[in-house]
């Protein structure tokens, strides 16, 4: 039975200690070798430069973490006096778009790697979604329109099914109907849908319906998170799960929360734990005082299990091999973002440690979280860092902030390993860069640069004087 009247289930972003970056940055490099365990300096490629924030610029705090200063070297962690660099192994750039959609509407909804090592990237331009496949060296294999039955469609999330197909979550105008929530199981190699389900949503210009992520819960269940507005409910918005059974049949839709007219596009996330429960993270409150809520929901009863909240909506979440929930969110004060990473254990959903890092930026933006080999944790944020100029400089002659991607790495116990910023001509996006970390420690990131999709793989190296 569906809870609520809402859905027709018929299938069909230090005050003056701002990071100062010089475009004439030069490193005196005196190390050689090629492994992550050694201090290696490789020059950057093209116009990208990398600079590492000192302890005064990016301060990490860890509570309850393990001891620092381990005797054995950690791959990708530099010796004292050296600094981390992230030289690119390869770069893929998407096609330029002559139409140039409205600023802020070009984003990357997803980045995955398949068992064969190929990358699957989702490129969203306005209301048009494209899937792009790259080989392990970043060469284009193919690109296809989103294989769902909708026009003006927004891809909200994608994940792998255990049997190898791609799970897709979207909202948009169904080809044979109105504004809808769409879910699909897609055989990438065969370029064919295994199943697709369309659920009409009440549409109103003043209150948005938004889709979220999708996750496979068990052999027969799939969960999708979304926000919708019931007909005749004024500005009320409800956050729910849509539960699909065999062959994509929508079987129930438990309600998680109810809020009033959120217009900011906060993320709606859902993951499956090793124990088979569902973890959902979503925003609550008004746009001006929104906060984040995370729930661990037992399956198949879908009743409230554990529920916790944080000061701001979540940027990203992950489930690690211990079945702990890792949660990333941030605050923004106009001059810097302060990213917060929490580790929450599974039995009573309490926080075991917290780590923070300050990222100078004049623009707010969401971050992405990824788990690397040996349980190392990585985050990436868009950042727009001020350039220091003499006080007498007229405002009209002041340079624009330097844009780039700020990467952070922590140990599995929340101890900060390093922070570094790679400069590039970012196009601001309301969604974060997408990131994954390969088994050898290589970092793959997809972002929007000069309004074009840019996917690159970077290697962790150490530069020593």
N, C-alpha and C positions, 0 to 999 in steps of 0.2 A: 504494500500500500504506500502511496506517495504522501509524505508529510507536507501539507500546504496545498493551495490550489493552483500553483504557479505554472506547471509545465505540462504540456501535452506530450506524452511519451510515445506517441505513435512513431514507429521507426521511420521511417521514410528518410650623485656631491664630499707655534708661539706667536703671538700677535705680530711682533716685528721680527721674529726669527723665522720669517718665511723662507722657504727653500729658495736660494738664489741659484739659478742655472745659467751658465754661460754657453752660448752657442759655439764659442771657441774652445770648448772643453778639450783638454788634451791629457792623456794618460801616459806616463812614462812606464812602459811595460817591459818587465824583465823576467818573465816566467815562460816556461815552455811546457809542452805535454799536451795530453788530450783528454784525460779522464776527469770526472767531476771531483775526484779525491785530490787532484793536484791543483796548484795555483796556475791558471792558464789565462792569458790575455789575448783575445782576438778582437781586431777592430770591428766597429759597426759597419753596417752596409747602408749605402744611400745617405739620406738626410737624417736617419734616426740616430739619436744619441742616447746614452744611458748614464745616469748619475745616481749615486747612492746617498740617501739621507743619513746624516750623522745622528748620534743618539739624542742630541738636543732638538733635532727637527722631527724625528719620529720616535716617540718614547713608548716602549712597550711595558705593560704591567701584566704580570701573571700571578694569579692567586691559586695556590694548591697545585702548582706545576712540579715537575721533577727537578732534580738538581741540575744546575748549569755546569759547563766546563767538563764535559765527559772526556775521558782520556782518549778514546778512539775517535778519529776524525769522522765527521758526518758528510756524506757525499753532498756536494753543492754548498757547503758552508766553508767560508774562506778563513784562512789563518789570520792572526792579528797582523794589522798593517796592510792587509789586502782588502779589496772590495769586490763585491759581486758585479758581474756584467751579464747581460743577456743578449749575446749576438744572435742574429737570426740564421737558422739553417736554410730556410726557404720562405718565400712570400708569394701568396696568390692574391691578385687584385681582380675584383669583379669589373664588369663593364660599367662605363660611365652612363648615366641616365640623362639624356637630353631634356627630359621633361622636368627634372628637378622638383620633386614633391615638396610639400610644405615642410619647413625646418622642424626637426624633431620627430618626423614620422618614418625615418629610415632606421631600422634596428635589426638585431640578430636574435631571433627567438630561441635558437637552439644550436648546439654543436655536439656531435657524438662521433665515436669511432667504432667501426664494426669489427667483428672477429678477424677479418682479413687485413686489418690495419688501415682501411680506407676511412676517410672523414666524410661525415654528412653534415652539411651546414644549411640552416634555414635563413633565407634573406627576405625581409619584409619591407616593402616600399609602399607606404600608404596602406591601401587595402589589398595589395597584391603580394602574394606569397610564392616563393620559389625554393625548391629543394636543390642543393648543389652537392655533387659527389666529387671528392678529390682523392687521388691516390696517396700512398704514404709519403711521397715526395712533393705533395702539393700541386700536382698537375690535374687539370680538369678531366674528369671522366664523363660526366653528363650533368645537365641541369633540366629540371622539369617543373612545371607549375604544380601547385599544391593539389594532390589528387583527391580532393573532396568536392562534393557537389554543391559548391557555393560560388557566387559572384561577390566581389568586394569583401573578401574573406580575410580575417586576421588569425594567424597561427599563434596560439597561446602557449603551446608546449608540445614536446615530443620525447619519447622514451622507447627503449627497446623492449620488445616482448621476449620472454625467455626462449621462445622457439624461433627467434630471429626476425620477426616482422617488426615494423615500425608502428608505434601507437601515436596517433595524432589527435590534438585537441584544438578546436577553432571556434570562432563565432563569426557570423556573417549572414548575408542574404542567400538563403537556399535557392537553388535554381528553380525549383518547382514549388516555392513557398515563401514565407516571410522571414523576418530576422530569427535566427536559430542558433542553438548550441549544437555543434557537430563533433562527433568522435569517430575515429576509424582505425582499423587494423590494416596495415598496408604492406604487401610483399614487395620490397624494394627491388629485388632482382627480377621478379616477373613483371614489375610495374603494374600491379593489379591490387585492387582492394579485396581483402578477405571479407570484411564487413564494414558497413558505415551506418551510423544512426544519427538522425536529425531530430532534434526536439525543439519545437517552436517556443520562442520567448516573447513576452509582451514587450513591444518596442515603444519608447517615448523619448523624444529629443532631449528633454531636460534631465533624465535619469538614465544612466548607462547600464546596460547588461554587459558583463565581462566574463570571458572564459579564463580558465586557469590551466594548470598542468594536469597530466594524466599518468596513472601508474597501474601496473598489473599487480593485483593483490594475491591471486591464487590461480590455479588452473582454470577456474571458471569465472572469476570475478575481476573486474576492472573498475577503478574509481577515478572520477574526474571532478575537479573543484571549479565552481563558477559562482558568479554573483548576478542576481536578477531582480527585477521589480515586478511584483504581482500587479495585475490589472486592478485599477481602482484603489491602489494602496498609497496614493500621493507620492511622496518622495522617499518612501521606505525602500530599502534594498536588503535583500536576504542573501547570505552566503550559504551555499549548500554543496553537498556531494551528489553526483549522479553515479549510480551503481549500475554497471552493465553485467549481464550474465553471458551465457554461451551465445555465440554468434552475434554479440552486440545488442542483445535485447535489454532495454532499460527496465530495471525491475523495481528500483526505489530511489528516493531522493531525500535523505535525511538533512534537516536544517542544522547549520552550525551557529549562525548568529543573524542579528537584524540590526541595521544601521540606517542613517539618514543621509542620502544623497552625497556619496563620495564621488568627487569628480577627478581627483588625482589618480593616475593609473598605478596604484600599488600592485605588487605581484600577489597572486594566489597560488600557493605551492602545495603539492601533495607527494608523499613518498611512502614506500612500503618498507617496514622493518624486517629484520631477520626472523622475528617471531611471528610475522604475518599480520601485525597490526598496521594501521594507517596513521601516518603523521601528517597533519594539515597545518599550514601556517598562512595567516591572512590578516588584513588590516581591520581595525575597528575604530570607532569614533568619527569625528568630523575631520575634514581635510586639514583644518588649522591645529588640531590636537590629536591626530591619529596615533595609534599605538599598535603594537604587534601582538597577536595571540597565536599560540601554538598548542595543538591538542594531539594527544595520542589516543586513538580511537580503536576499541576492540572490534574485531571482525568475527562473526558476521552480524553482531547485534547492533553495531553502529551507535551505541549509547556513549555519552561522555565518559572518557576514562580519566586521563590527567590533563589539566588545562593550566597553562602558565602565560604570563604576559610580560612584555618588555616595553621600554619607553618609546620606541619608534617602530614603524613597520619593518618587517624583515626584508633583507636584501636577498638572502639565499639560505638554504638549509641542505644538509647532507646527513646520511646515516652511515656510520663507519662499521668496521668488522666486529666491534664489541657491542653493536646495536645501540651505541650512544648517538644522540642527536647533536649535530654541530650546527650552530645558528649564527648567522652573520647579520648585523644591522649597523646603522651609523646615525650620528647626529651631525648637524651642520650649523655653524654660527656666522656664516658669511665670509669667513677667512680660512676656515679649515673644516674638514670632515674628521670626526673621530669614530673610527671603525671599532666595533666591539664583536669579539668572537666568544661564544659560550659553548661549553661542553656539558651536555645534560645526559645523565645516566638513565637507563631504561626502567628500572624497577619502580622508583617513586617519582621519576621525572624531575629530580632536583639537580641544580647546577653543581658540577664538580670543580670547574675552574673557569676563570674569565680572563681574557687578554684584550688589551686595547692598543691602538696605534693612531697617532695624529697625522693626518695627510693634508698638508697645505693645499687649499684650492679656493678659488673665488666663485666656483660654480658647484652646485650640488649634483650628485649623481649616485646611482646605485652601483653595488659591487656584486661580483660573482665569487663563489667558493668552490674549491676543488680539493679532493684528497689525492695525494701522490703516493709513491712507493714508500714503504715503511711507516705509513700513517701520517706522513708530513702533510701539513695543511697550507693551502695557498689561497690568496684572495687577489683580485684585481679591481681597480676603480679607475674611472675617468677622472683626471685632475687637471685643473687650470691654475697654474702657479704664477704668482706675481713676479714681475721683473723689477728689481730695485733700481731706482733712478734718483739723481740729485733732487733734493726737496724743491729747488727752484724751477724744476721742469714744468712747463705749462701742461695742463691736462691733455690738450689736443696733440701734444708730442709724446705722450706716454705710450710705451709699446703695449700691445695686447698681451694678455697673460699667455704663458707658454703651455700649450696643451700636451697631454700625453697619458700614458697608462702607468699607474702606480701599482706595482706588484709587492705583496707582502708574503713572507713565509714564516710559519711557526712550527715548532716541534709538536709531536702528538700530545705533549703535556702543556702546551700553550706558551712555551718560551719563544720569544721572537728570534728568528734566525737572521733575517735581513729585510730591508725595504729598499726598493729602487724604482726610479721613474724613467721610462723610455719616452722620449719626446717624439711626437708626430702630429700631423695636422688633423686632429680629431674633429669629426662632425658630432656635435652633442646629440645624444640620444636619450630618451626617457628610460630605455632599457639598458642594462649593463653590458659590457663586453662579455662574450661567452668564452669559457676557458675549460680546458682539461689538461691533465698532467699524465704523460706517458710513463710506462714502467721504467724507462731509463732516466727519468727526471726531466725530459724535454717538456716545455710548456707550449701548448697550442692555444692561441687566442684569436678570436674573431671579433672585429670591431668595424666601425664606420669611419673611414678616413677620406677626407675631401669628397664626402658624399658617395663613396664607393665602398663596397664590401672589401675588407682586407683580412685575410687569414694568414697567419704566420706561425712558424714553429721556432722557438728560441731555446738555446742551450744555456744551462747554468755554468758560468765560467768564473774564475777568480783572476783579477788583475792585481799584480803586486809591483811595488816600486823597485 
